[in-house]
């Protein structure tokens, strides 16, 4: 897998309250001619969350997750990365999401 692919990850919105849904959209670019992404993974290691994102028809990936009512009010670092068709894992990138009151 191309080591320096472009990853555009956007939470809409980038913060939320307990009980709301965190919604993330990821788009990949600059993959090279021979690379096809099989999965996009989202991970919050401190909380044991490791999910494959949903592939959309436009080639992007989305993920929605309910913010637990017991979630601490703080800013979270969420890792996102791709896995290609032959199992190679691309570089991780970090996205920020804040849980408010």
Residue pairs with C-beta under 8 A, 6 or more apart in sequence:
1 31
1 35
1 82
1 84
1 88
1 89
1 90
2 30
2 31
2 32
2 35
2 90
3 90
3 91
4 30
4 91
5 28
5 29
5 30
5 31
5 35
5 82
5 90
5 91
6 28
6 29
6 30
7 26
7 27
7 28
7 29
7 80
7 82
7 93
8 26
8 27
8 28
8 29
9 24
9 25
9 26
9 80
9 93
9 95
10 24
10 25
10 26
11 22
11 23
11 24
11 95
11 97
12 23
12 24
12 25
14 96
14 97
14 98
15 97
15 98
15 99
15 100
16 22
16 67
16 97
16 98
16 99
16 100
17 67
17 99
17 100
17 101
18 67
18 68
18 69
18 70
18 71
18 99
18 101
19 66
19 67
19 69
20 66
20 67
21 64
21 65
21 66
21 67
22 63
22 64
22 65
22 66
22 67
22 97
23 62
23 63
23 64
24 42
24 53
24 62
24 63
24 64
24 78
24 80
24 95
24 97
25 60
25 61
25 62
26 40
26 53
26 60
26 61
26 62
26 63
26 80
27 59
27 60
27 61
28 37
28 40
28 59
28 82
31 37
35 84
36 84
36 85
37 82
37 83
37 84
37 85
38 83
38 84
38 85
38 87
39 52
39 53
39 82
39 83
40 52
40 53
40 55
40 61
40 80
40 81
40 82
40 83
41 50
41 51
41 52
41 53
41 79
41 80
41 81
41 82
41 83
42 49
42 50
42 51
42 53
42 63
42 78
42 79
42 80
43 49
43 50
43 51
43 78
43 79
43 80
43 81
44 76
44 77
44 78
44 79
45 79
46 76
49 65
51 63
51 65
53 61
53 62
53 63
54 61
54 62
54 63
55 61
56 62
67 99
71 99
72 99
73 99
73 100
73 101
74 98
74 99
75 96
75 97
75 98
75 99
76 96
76 97
76 98
76 99
77 94
77 95
77 96
78 94
78 95
78 96
78 97
79 92
79 93
79 94
79 95
80 92
80 93
80 94
80 95
81 89
81 90
81 91
81 92
81 93
82 89
82 90
83 89
83 90
84 90
